[in-house]
Amino acid sequence: MESNYYTAKREDRQLLFITHLCQLLTFATGFGGLVVPLILWLIQRDKIVDMNEHGKAIVNFQLSLIVFYIVCIPLILFFGLGIIGWVLLCIAGFIYPIINAIRASNGEYPRYPLSLNFVS
């Protein structure tokens, strides 16, 4: 049976804020920074205004960080450049979710630098 009713999306800036901050779970648990925002995005993308855009940005950023961390591993052999890369990635992985959580609470779109486009 097919339904033809329209379900309106609701605006929930608090959930967008929390979704961005969930990326910080990586620092607390070691793995939750991608999993929790991914689940929130998949469940709420059709129900919350702008959740699809924010979720894609978060997933792209987290996947980009993983790729950059992997690229830094062989660079450790070259004068320790990989360690510097890891430190910079840790700083970016901590600061940009906070900045974009604040932007989301103000109704703005997120901007993650050096984010590769895995999900479009």
Secondary structure, DSSP 8 states (H G I E B T S, - for coil): ---------B--HHHHHHHHHGGGHHHHHSSHHHHHHHHHHHHHTTTBTTHHHHHHHHHHHHHHHHHHHHHHHHHTTTTTHHHHHHHHHHHHHHHHHHHHHHHHHTT-----TT---S--
